[in-house]
Amino acid sequence: MRLIEQKRKDSIYLYFLAKGERKYLGKPDKINHEKAKEALYLLDTQITEYKSCRNKIEKLLHGKHEIEFKDSKYKMVFFDMDGVLFEKPWHESISRKVAISTWDLLFKRLGQYDIHEALKRNFENGLYGDDVDNYVKWKEATCNTLKIIPLDEKTFQEVTDSRILSRGAKEVFQILKKSNIKTAIITGSFYRLAQKAKKELDEVNHIRAHCQLFFDDDGLLKSWELSKTDYKDKIKIMEELALKEGIVDKNGYPDLNQCVYIGDDVNDLEAFGAVGLAIAFNAHKNIVKKAADIIIIGGDLTEILPPLFDFKKDKEKISFYVSKDVKDSWLNFAKTKDYSTLPDFIIKSIEFYIEEESSSLKT
Ligand SMILES: [Mg+2]
């Protein structure tokens, strides 16, 4: 499988080669979403096949036992959606802001990202009061803005379609189902996206989403329904669902100690505090990482399995060659800096050394 860039005149054309076929993916700035998704799907299938083949050979080589997923002390896992089940829309870099939600993405697509940022700032500055459900007022204002812009159904569908499941998500849900662990998605995002997750993951027991949009006959946003499924309200939903699944303490109350919550942002903090195991997945903010019991960086959702089933996975070691004269300063750099992903950390390390190098050349 290969990605090929073909240059013709002033344009670049992208092709994906797989299984003897050549798929045209479009140009770098104008990707064909359907074809790109097909390519990703093919790659994901390959990754799964590769993993199972690798496990088999490793077993033959070392006589290792395959990991058995059983006997977890947890009975239910709650997932946030944006940034956890679906990859973050785009990644952190020095010049760009991090989009963390489908709301961000929708406004960006409509060319109104600044308006959304302003609404978010209003919320953070307390314009919508300090009740636990103040976020509903914020989203009410946000939906009103979408209606004025206006948002059309085709754009909304395209943005929903563009979201890609995190690596390993399907595998995780299959394993949880096999192990008889219940699953739920609780999200401050869109109902339609949660439906897509449910469809693609196949094995989700419950979904609770914040915003359902309705469009008129001309395809323009007409109205919306906002459910209380975010911030502190995530706890209420977890309790309701745990009770439904019979996960209760000896007095018959929902027992969230037997539950796990996986989130990536500040709207997950309350939920973190209520469960037996809180996992920060691909979180960028320090406050989120600090509140979790376990931090997972990188985008592979299967990394949540070891803590859930209490086994230690062999970590792949990554070695850096650092010359003797800079070893101390590099170690110091590594210890004092906090980056959310390994590629990010490597890029920042290189930038750091280029700066050091150029300043020493100057002197
Ligand atoms: Mg999130």
Boltz pocket constraint, residues with backbone or C-beta under 6 A from the ligand:
constraints:
  - pocket:
      binder: B
      contacts: [[A, 80], [A, 81], [A, 82], [A, 83], [A, 84], [A, 100], [A, 263], [A, 264], [A, 265]]
      max_distance: 6.0
